[in-house]
Structures are given as structure tokens and as C-alpha cells.
Amino acid sequence: MITINGILCRQSEKKRINSLSAYLKEVAFIHQSQQLASINIKYNPDQENNITVYPAIGTPVCSEDYSANMVDCLSRLYPRYDRYLPLTWHHYHINNHRQQSLKVVEKAIYQKRKYREKSIDACFKSNDSFSVEKSKRHFQIIRKKDDSSDLRIILSDPDQAIAAGELIKDCTATTVSLFTLNKTHKVIIKRYNSKGALYSLIRNLIPSRARVCWRGSILLQHMGIKTPENLALLEIKKYRCIKKSYLITEHIPGQCLSTYFLDHEHKEKWPFINQQIEDILFSFPSVNVAHGDFKSTNFIISESGPVIIDLDSVKSFFLRSTFKNSYGKDIDRFEQNWVDTPLAKQIFQATIRNIRNKINSY
């Protein structure tokens, strides 16, 4: 099914503005006349007004008013595209005599997204997607479509699997191993190590880093940001305190961002990757979410585009002031990546400036 997010992600900035303008005009008209709960999109790339919106088959009439319908539609845009709304808002007014303020609508979009974000916590309960098992000694989640005897063997003794795999990182806080599952399927096994009894007690009062990572991955995917898919989570408890926690995710091969911009073989793709990175960086301010560590090794350039990893510091904020401080540090860290890489620094300079302007506008 064609979605507005799918259309915009492949376009240049100019084409995005044209497509979003056409989409706003169409959506405003159809909701004003029919108050539909669901719509379909037809994309005509060769036409100036390249998007046509029409009712989905069997679509019920929505009980919400016209303005609420529009907010619901716009809240389903990936947050990265919010920056184009001021440039396209006049097309909404073409079919709307009420002339709503964009600031009022942006606030309503933010509130709608934050309300929808609460549903992500269902990822810690058994449902259609996840299977949860728990006891006094453990808490375990498996994504149902990846559930297998081989995966359960890993979960029965994850330390042995880590030792049998290719060790990528081993420090006081974390141990990371690349393990081959089913002889062909590579996965990442990450162990979050305890730093002592007091640390375990504190971690028992707040979510484990594995849980933060698990939830953060789903949250970022809802925002349109690609992350490795969660396969399984395991917490080992002793006297009801979390002693160790493990996260198993898919392995996505690729180069880290700084290495990618040292490889001149990819030079012709640099502007496109820059646009994709800019999209990612613009996604966070609209929803008050911060990653926590924007070092270049946490951006992997895969065949399908940038992927963000190391999500154990992802945090969603309620107050703009606390978000601005945290995300400002993320951008400072991102800028530090390019101190010794002048070509990359030149490419990302405008992006960093635009992001800082966005943060300071709140």
C-alpha cells in the first residue's frame, strides 16, 4: 500500500514540498466533505499535482470533527517532515474556511503522537507480536515470528553463546558478540553487565538497559528511523534484583558513518546520505525524544540506508526544556565526529546549523 511517508522518503526537498502540498490539499478536501476514518493514496510522479486521495473501500464515517481528522492524518507523518509544514500550510487553507493556526495544529499533532507513544509499552506484554515469560528468577521476551529452538538454546545459556561468537566489544558495562544462528543467520547478542549489588538494586527500580533498548528500538521505528529488529530480551534476577540483562537483535552489516565518509568510493552518494542523516536528526525534536549518544559508530550505513544502534540511552521527555538540554548534547556529540574529517564536516555543517536553529526555536 502506498503511504505518504513512503512517497516523501525517496524525494528531494523540492519534490517533498510539492508532494506534501498536494497531499494537504487533497486530505483537507476529502475530510471536509466526507469525514472519513481511512483514506488511500494514488501517486502520479509525472503530474504537477502528483497525489490523489480517495476513500478506502468500506471506510466508515469518522465520528471526530474535521479538525481532529486533519490532526490525526498529520500526526501519522514521520516527524522529520514537520519541518515542511510551514511551507505547505496554505494548501490546507485552500479548502478550509476556518483558517486554523499552524501553531495550534502543531501542538495538537505533538499531543496526539505522545498519546500514541504510550501504546509502545505493550511490547513488554504477551500479544500478537511478542511472547513473554517471567518468574522470580527471570523475565523473557521473544518476538513470535523469530521464535525457534535455536533461539531458545541461546536464551538458556547466553554467556556460552557470547563466548562461541565473535567478540565485538567487552568492557565493564557491556559485552557484545556476533553469533551465527541456524548456520546462516547472524545476530547480535548484547550483555549488560552488573556493576555490583548497589547498581543491581538501582536498576531494579528503573528499567534495565536491555528494556530501554528494546522499547527505544520500537519507538524509533514508529518515528520512521531504522534500527535493528528486536529478537529477544532476557533479564536474570537474584533475590528479585536484576543481575544481568541480555538483548538479541538482528545484525545489519554496513560501515559506521565516519568510515563511510572517509571512503571516496562512495563520494557520489554522500549528499543523499547527508539528506537521510538530516531526516533522522530532524525526527527527534518534533517528539521530544533524545538518543543519548550520537557518536559516529552508532550510525551504520547499510545497503538500505542509515541505521541507528546502541539505544540504551534513548529517552522520551515531557518538558521541552529538559529535552533541549539533552538533545543539544546529542548534536554537540554529532559535531565532534567531524573534527578531524574536513570533507564530512563541510557536508554536515548546514545540517548541524539547521538542527540547532530548530532546537532553539522552541
C-alpha positions in Angstrom: 0.0 0.0 0.0 1.3 3.5 -0.9 1.8 5.8 2.0 2.7 9.5 2.1 5.8 8.6 4.2 6.9 6.1 1.6 6.5 8.7 -1.2 8.3 11.5 0.7 11.3 9.4 1.8 12.5 8.9 -1.8 12.2 12.5 -2.8 14.4 15.6 -2.9 13.4 18.6 -0.7 11.7 20.4 -3.5 9.7 17.4 -4.5 8.7 16.8 -0.9 7.3 20.2 -0.6 5.3 19.7 -3.8 4.0 16.3 -2.7 3.1 17.4 0.8 1.3 20.5 -0.6 -0.7 18.2 -2.9 -1.4 15.8 0.0 -2.6 18.6 2.3 -4.9 20.0 -0.3 -6.4 16.6 -1.1 -6.8 15.5 2.5 -8.4 18.8 3.5 -11.0 18.5 0.7 -11.9 14.8 1.3 -12.2 15.1 5.1 -14.2 18.3 4.9 -16.7 16.7 2.5 -16.9 13.1 3.9 -15.3 12.9 7.3 -13.7 9.6 6.5 -11.8 7.4 9.1 -9.5 6.0 6.5 -8.1 7.0 3.1 -5.9 5.7 0.3 -3.3 7.5 -1.8 -2.6 7.4 -5.5 0.8 8.8 -6.6 1.3 10.3 -10.1 5.0 11.3 -10.2 4.7 12.8 -13.7 2.0 15.3 -12.8 2.4 18.6 -11.0 -0.4 17.8 -8.5 1.1 14.4 -8.0 -1.0 13.0 -5.2 -4.7 12.0 -5.2 -6.5 10.9 -2.1 -9.7 8.8 -2.2 -11.8 6.8 0.3 -10.6 3.3 1.3 -13.1 0.6 0.4 -15.7 0.1 3.1 -14.4 3.1 5.0 -16.7 4.1 7.9 -17.6 7.7 8.6 -15.4 9.1 11.4 -17.1 10.4 14.5 -14.4 13.0 15.0 -14.8 16.5 13.6 -12.9 17.8 10.6 -10.1 19.4 12.5 -9.4 16.3 14.6 -9.3 14.2 11.4 -6.7 16.5 9.9 -4.6 16.3 13.1 -4.8 12.5 13.1 -3.7 12.4 9.4 -0.7 14.8 10.0 0.3 13.0 13.3 0.9 9.9 11.1 3.5 11.7 9.1 7.0 10.8 10.2 8.2 13.7 12.4 11.1 14.5 10.0 8.5 16.0 7.6 7.1 18.5 10.2 9.7 21.0 9.0 7.9 21.3 5.7 4.5 22.2 7.1 5.1 26.0 7.4 6.0 25.9 3.6 2.8 24.0 2.6 0.2 25.1 5.1 -1.5 27.5 2.7 -2.7 24.5 0.7 -4.7 23.3 3.7 -6.4 26.7 3.8 -7.4 26.5 0.2 -10.2 24.0 1.2 -10.7 25.2 4.8 -12.6 28.3 5.6 -11.7 28.1 9.3 -8.1 29.2 8.8 -6.6 27.2 11.7 -3.3 28.4 13.1 -0.4 26.2 12.3 1.0 26.5 15.8 -2.3 25.3 17.3 -2.3 22.3 14.9 1.4 21.5 15.6 0.7 21.4 19.3 -2.3 19.0 18.7 -0.1 16.8 16.4 2.6 16.6 19.2 -0.1 15.7 21.8 -1.5 13.0 19.5 1.9 11.4 18.9 2.7 11.5 22.6 -0.6 9.8 23.4 0.1 7.2 20.8 3.6 6.6 22.2 2.1 5.1 25.4 0.9 2.1 23.4 4.5 1.1 22.8 4.7 -0.3 26.4 2.6 -3.2 25.1 5.9 -4.6 23.8 6.5 -5.9 27.4 3.3 -7.9 27.4 2.3 -11.0 25.5 0.4 -10.0 22.4 0.2 -10.9 18.7 3.8 -9.9 18.2 5.6 -10.9 21.4 5.7 -13.8 23.8 6.5 -13.0 27.4 7.7 -15.5 30.1 8.5 -14.5 33.7 9.3 -15.9 37.1 11.1 -14.8 40.2 14.4 -15.5 38.5 13.9 -14.2 35.0 11.9 -12.1 32.6 12.0 -13.0 28.9 10.5 -11.7 25.7 10.7 -13.3 22.3 9.4 -11.9 19.0 6.9 -14.6 17.9 7.9 -14.7 14.3 11.6 -15.3 15.3 10.8 -17.9 18.0 12.8 -21.1 17.4 14.5 -23.9 19.2 17.9 -22.4 18.3 17.0 -19.0 19.7 15.7 -20.6 22.9 19.0 -22.5 23.2 20.8 -19.2 23.2 18.5 -17.8 25.9 19.0 -20.9 28.0 22.8 -20.0 28.2 23.5 -16.7 26.6 27.0 -16.4 28.1 28.0 -19.6 26.3 26.6 -18.2 23.0 28.6 -14.9 23.6 31.8 -16.9 24.1 31.1 -19.0 21.0 30.5 -16.0 18.8 32.8 -13.2 17.5 33.5 -10.8 20.3 32.9 -7.2 19.1 33.1 -5.4 22.4 33.9 -6.3 26.0 34.1 -3.7 28.8 32.8 -3.2 32.3 29.4 -2.0 31.2 28.6 -4.2 28.2 29.7 -7.3 26.2 28.7 -7.6 22.6 29.1 -10.7 20.4 28.2 -11.6 16.8 26.7 -15.0 16.7 25.6 -17.2 13.8 22.1 -18.6 14.3 20.9 -21.5 12.2 24.4 -21.6 10.5 23.4 -18.6 8.3 21.5 -16.0 10.3 23.8 -13.6 12.1 22.5 -11.9 15.3 24.0 -9.6 17.9 24.0 -10.7 21.5 24.5 -7.9 23.9 25.0 -8.4 27.7 24.6 -5.5 30.1 26.9 -6.3 33.0 26.1 -5.6 36.6 28.5 -3.2 38.4 27.8 -4.5 41.9 24.9 -5.1 44.4 24.0 -1.4 44.7 23.9 -1.0 41.0 21.6 -4.0 40.6 19.3 -2.6 43.3 19.1 0.7 41.5 18.5 -1.0 38.1 15.7 -2.9 39.8 13.9 0.4 40.5 14.2 1.6 36.9 14.0 -0.3 33.6 17.1 -2.4 32.7 19.2 -1.1 29.8 18.0 -4.1 27.8 14.4 -2.9 28.3 15.3 0.7 27.4 17.0 -0.5 24.2 14.0 -2.8 23.4 11.5 0.0 23.8 13.7 2.6 22.2 14.0 0.5 19.0 10.3 0.2 18.7 9.8 4.0 19.4 12.4 5.0 16.8 10.8 2.7 14.2 7.5 4.4 14.9 9.3 7.7 14.1 10.5 6.3 10.8 14.1 5.6 11.9 15.6 2.3 11.0 17.0 0.2 13.9 18.0 -3.4 14.2 14.9 -5.6 14.8 14.5 -6.9 18.4 14.5 -10.7 18.5 14.7 -11.5 22.3 15.3 -10.0 25.7 16.3 -11.7 28.9 16.7 -10.5 32.4 18.4 -12.7 35.0 17.4 -11.9 38.6 18.8 -12.8 42.0 16.8 -12.0 45.2 14.5 -10.2 42.8 17.3 -7.8 41.7 18.4 -7.8 38.1 21.8 -9.3 38.0 22.3 -9.3 34.2 20.2 -8.4 31.2 20.6 -9.5 27.6 19.4 -8.2 24.2 19.4 -10.2 21.0 18.8 -8.3 17.8 19.3 -8.8 14.1 22.7 -8.0 12.7 22.7 -5.3 10.0 26.1 -5.2 8.1 27.5 -1.8 7.0 30.0 0.9 7.6 29.9 3.3 10.5 29.2 6.8 9.5 32.7 8.3 9.9 34.3 5.4 8.0 31.8 5.8 5.2 32.8 9.5 4.7 36.4 8.5 4.5 35.8 6.2 1.7 35.9 8.3 -1.5 34.4 5.4 -3.5 31.0 6.4 -2.0 31.6 10.2 -2.7 28.8 10.5 -5.2 26.3 9.1 -2.6 27.4 11.5 0.2 24.8 14.2 -0.5 22.0 11.6 -0.4 23.3 10.0 2.8 23.5 13.5 4.3 19.8 14.1 3.5 18.9 10.8 5.2 21.0 11.7 8.2 19.4 15.1 8.3 16.0 13.4 8.2 17.0 11.3 11.2 18.3 14.3 13.2 15.1 16.3 12.5 12.9 13.4 13.7 13.8 13.8 17.4 12.8 17.5 18.2 9.2 17.1 17.0 8.5 14.4 19.6 10.9 15.4 22.4 13.0 12.2 22.1 16.8 12.1 22.5 19.1 9.3 21.6 21.8 9.9 24.2 25.0 9.2 22.2 25.4 10.4 18.6 28.9 9.2 18.1 29.6 8.1 14.5 29.9 4.4 15.4 26.2 4.4 16.4 25.2 5.3 12.8 25.6 2.3 10.4 25.3 2.9 6.7 23.7 -0.3 5.4 22.6 -1.1 1.8 19.1 0.2 2.6 20.4 3.4 4.3 21.4 4.7 7.8 20.6 2.5 10.8 20.9 3.7 14.4 22.2 1.4 17.1 23.1 1.5 20.8 19.7 2.6 22.1 20.1 2.0 25.8 20.1 5.8 26.5 17.0 6.7 24.4 14.7 8.9 26.4 11.3 10.5 25.8 10.8 13.8 27.5 7.6 15.6 28.6 9.2 19.1 29.1 10.8 20.9 26.2 13.4 22.5 28.5 14.9 19.1 29.6 14.7 17.8 26.0 16.5 20.8 24.6 19.4 20.3 27.0 19.7 16.6 26.3 19.3 16.8 22.5 21.6 19.7 22.4 24.3 17.4 23.8 23.4 14.8 21.2 24.1 17.4 18.4 27.3 18.5 20.1 28.5 14.9 20.1 27.5 14.5 16.5 29.5 17.6 15.6 32.6 16.2 17.4 32.7 13.3 15.0 33.9 15.5 12.2 36.7 17.5 13.9 39.4 15.5 12.0 37.3 14.9 8.9 37.1 18.2 7.0 35.1 16.9 4.0 32.4 15.4 6.1 32.4 18.5 8.4 31.7 20.6 5.4 28.9 18.3 4.3 27.2 18.2 7.7 27.8 21.8 8.7 24.5 23.1 7.3 22.6 20.2 8.7 24.0 20.8 12.2 23.2 24.5 12.0 19.6 23.8 10.8 19.1 21.4 13.7 20.4 23.8 16.3 18.1 26.5 14.9 15.2 24.1 15.2 16.0 23.3 18.8 16.5 27.0 19.7 13.1 27.9 18.2 11.2 26.0 20.9 
